Amino acid sequence: MTALVTGVTGFTGGHLARHLRLRGLSVRGLVRPRSLDRPEVASLREAGVEIVSGDLTDAAAVAAACRGTDVVYHIAATYREAGQPDSAYRAINVLGVQHVIDGARAAGARRVVHCSTGGVHGHVAAPPANEDAPFNPGDVYQDTKLEGERLARAEGLAGGVEVVIARPIGIYGPGDLRFLKMFRGISRRRFPVLGSGEVFYHLTYIDDLCEGFRLCGEVPGAAGRTYILAGPRYTTLNALVEMIATELKVRPLPIHLPVWPFWLAGAACEAVCVPLRVQPPLYRRRVDFYTKSRAFDTSRARTELGYAPAVDLPEGIRRTIAWYRAQGLL
């Protein structure tokens, strides 16, 4: 079986491509022309991944990349970037989805696995949330991811290619840098918790997520379904900080700071920095990390896919810290 993976130079896409190769699949990775000289591309080639050049905004290039494939794993997305106009998010997170599904259908691929995000649910008011929980996107990234998900689902219902929607939750592990600031802050005892710290947080180890994606691509009964892919359990933010601190052999800061001054400071930073296309040193979404609950129910994926995440939080944290240290990041 041959699989195409978009977003292959990113953390999740790169891990997925290698995961599929280890399970005997022929894997092709779609890479933007300007990214072909990145070291990740050479590493993927060494792992046996075929690299093809193309941008998601180029329908013809995407269609060419889909030829001869059985399953397309659409992982690529535009994430949050200061000063980026809403149209840039829509070009990738919505129109790019259309190009992928059109290309897969024209190529005769059996299935498209579309990577959405648990962020489409926003704050989980009644945890744990399952796939049918209300949508509550909180920014343009989540808005366009929800729009892309809805488009993918409609295209699947239209026929010609099967579509499966996957909503990953809190991806972490060796190679991830999004959580580095948190781990580093805890290691230096410079990570105060804002608010009570009793909001829920749910992390998913990258290897477990990749296996979940593979199952979405291969289990026959998954066609037309939507699955939350999350780790074995969720915990409170306080407990998560305690676990990380324990592995780092430090004591977490005993203080909790009020949320509102940081939220106002984040709004002010965004007002100044975003028009200048400068990444704000503090922004409201980062403050939301301390106030919004994220806890999810994976019963559907477990029952219908046989999804069985194996890496629990303490072990995943241990492996992640080991990688950070090996890279000289901690």
Residue pairs with C-beta under 8 A, 6 or more apart in sequence:
1 25
1 26
1 70
1 71
2 25
2 26
2 27
2 28
2 68
2 69
2 70
2 71
3 20
3 25
3 26
3 27
3 28
3 69
3 70
3 71
3 72
3 73
3 217
4 27
4 28
4 29
4 30
4 65
4 66
4 69
4 71
4 72
4 73
4 104
4 109
5 13
5 16
5 17
5 20
5 27
5 28
5 29
5 30
5 49
5 73
5 75
6 13
6 29
6 30
6 56
6 72
6 73
6 74
6 75
6 76
6 100
7 13
7 30
7 74
7 75
7 76
7 77
7 115
8 14
8 16
8 17
8 29
8 30
8 31
8 40
8 44
8 49
8 51
8 75
9 29
9 31
9 32
9 35
9 38
9 40
9 41
9 44
10 75
10 76
11 171
11 175
11 176
11 177
11 178
11 206
12 75
12 115
12 168
12 171
12 206
12 209
12 210
13 29
13 73
13 75
13 76
14 40
14 43
14 44
14 175
15 173
15 175
15 206
15 207
15 209
15 210
16 73
16 75
16 210
16 213
16 214
17 27
17 29
17 44
17 47
17 49
18 44
18 47
18 49
19 207
19 210
19 211
19 213
19 214
20 27
20 73
20 210
20 214
21 27
21 47
21 48
21 49
23 214
26 50
27 48
27 49
27 50
28 49
28 50
28 51
28 52
28 65
28 69
29 44
29 49
29 50
29 51
29 52
30 52
30 53
30 54
30 56
30 62
30 65
30 76
31 41
31 51
31 52
31 53
31 54
32 53
32 54
32 55
33 53
33 54
33 55
35 41
36 51
36 53
41 51
44 51
45 51
52 64
52 65
53 61
54 61
54 62
54 64
54 65
55 61
56 62
56 76
56 91
56 92
56 95
56 96
56 99
56 100
57 91
57 92
57 95
57 96
57 99
58 99
59 99
59 102
59 103
62 96
62 99
62 100
62 102
62 103
63 99
63 102
63 103
63 106
63 107
64 103
65 103
66 72
66 100
66 103
66 104
66 106
66 107
66 109
67 107
68 107
69 104
69 107
69 109
70 109
70 110
70 111
71 109
71 110
71 111
71 112
71 113
71 217
71 218
72 100
72 103
72 104
72 109
72 111
72 112
72 113
73 113
73 115
73 213
73 217
74 97
74 100
74 112
74 113
74 114
74 115
74 152
75 115
75 213
76 92
76 96
77 92
77 93
77 96
77 115
77 117
77 141
77 145
77 148
78 84
78 88
78 89
78 91
78 92
78 93
78 141
78 144
79 141
80 139
80 141
80 285
81 279
82 273
82 274
82 277
82 278
82 279
82 280
83 274
83 275
83 276
83 277
83 278
86 140
86 144
89 140
89 141
89 143
89 144
90 144
90 147
93 141
93 144
93 145
93 147
93 148
94 144
94 147
94 148
94 151
96 148
97 114
97 148
97 151
97 152
98 151
98 155
100 112
100 114
101 112
101 114
101 151
101 152
101 155
101 156
101 161
101 163
104 111
104 112
104 161
105 155
105 160
105 161
109 161
110 161
110 162
111 161
111 162
111 163
111 164
111 217
111 223
112 152
112 156
112 161
112 162
112 163
112 164
113 164
113 166
113 213
113 216
113 217
114 148
114 149
114 152
114 163
114 164
114 165
114 166
115 166
115 168
115 213
116 145
116 146
116 148
116 149
116 152
116 165
116 166
116 167
116 226
117 142
117 145
117 167
117 168
118 129
118 167
118 168
118 169
118 170
118 202
118 228
118 230
118 294
118 296
119 137
119 138
119 141
119 142
119 145
120 135
120 136
120 137
120 142
120 145
120 146
120 149
120 167
121 129
121 133
121 134
121 135
121 136
121 167
122 135
122 136
122 137
122 138
122 142
122 292
123 136
123 138
123 291
123 292
123 293
123 294
124 133
124 200
124 292
124 293
124 294
124 295
124 296
125 134
125 293
126 133
127 200
127 234
127 293
127 295
127 296
128 200
128 234
128 295
128 296
128 297
129 228
129 295
129 296
129 297
130 228
130 296
130 297
130 299
130 300
131 167
131 226
131 227
131 228
131 300
135 146
137 143
137 145
137 146
138 285
138 288
138 292
139 285
149 165
149 226
152 163
152 165
153 163
153 165
153 226
155 161
155 163
156 162
156 163
156 164
156 223
156 224
157 224
162 223
162 224
163 223
163 224
164 216
164 217
164 222
164 223
164 224
164 225
164 226
164 227
165 225
165 226
165 227
166 212
166 213
166 216
166 226
166 227
166 229
167 226
167 227
167 228
167 229
168 204
168 209
168 212
168 229
168 230
169 202
169 203
169 204
169 228
169 229
169 230
169 231
169 294
169 296
170 201
170 202
170 203
170 204
170 230
170 231
170 294
171 178
171 203
171 204
171 206
171 209
172 178
172 179
172 203
172 204
172 205
172 206
172 316
172 320
173 205
173 206
173 207
173 316
173 319
173 320
173 323
174 206
174 319
174 320
174 322
174 323
175 206
175 323
176 206
176 320
179 320
180 324
180 329
182 191
182 244
183 244
183 248
183 320
183 321
183 324
183 330
184 324
184 329
184 330
185 191
186 241
186 244
186 245
186 248
186 250
186 252
187 248
187 250
187 330
189 250
189 251
189 252
189 253
190 253
191 241
191 252
191 253
192 253
192 255
192 256
192 257
193 237
193 238
193 241
193 252
193 253
193 255
193 256
193 257
193 290
194 256
194 257
194 258
194 259
194 262
194 287
194 290
194 291
195 256
195 258
195 259
195 290
195 291
196 238
196 256
197 236
197 237
197 238
197 241
197 256
197 290
198 236
198 237
198 238
199 236
199 237
199 290
199 291
199 292
199 293
199 294
200 234
200 235
200 236
200 237
200 293
200 294
200 295
201 234
201 235
201 236
201 237
201 240
201 293
201 294
201 295
202 230
202 231
202 233
202 234
202 235
202 294
202 295
202 296
203 231
203 240
203 313
203 316
204 229
204 230
204 231
204 309
205 231
205 309
205 311
205 316
205 319
207 310
207 311
208 229
208 231
208 309
208 310
208 311
209 229
211 307
212 227
212 229
212 301
212 305
212 307
212 309
213 229
215 222
215 301
215 305
215 306
215 307
216 222
216 227
216 229
216 305
219 304
219 305
219 306
221 304
222 304
222 305
225 300
225 304
227 300
227 301
227 304
227 305
227 307
228 296
228 297
228 298
228 300
228 301
229 298
229 301
229 307
230 296
230 298
230 309
231 309
231 311
231 312
231 313
231 316
232 309
232 310
232 311
232 312
232 313
233 312
233 313
234 294
234 295
234 296
235 243
235 313
237 289
237 290
240 313
241 252
242 252
243 313
243 314
243 317
244 317
244 321
245 251
245 252
247 314
247 317
247 318
247 321
248 321
248 330
259 287
259 290
259 291
262 282
262 287
263 284
263 287
265 282
266 280
266 282
266 283
266 284
266 285
266 286
266 287
267 284
269 280
269 281
269 282
269 283
270 280
270 283
270 284
272 280
273 279
273 280
273 281
274 280
298 307
298 309
301 307
302 308
311 319
321 330
324 330
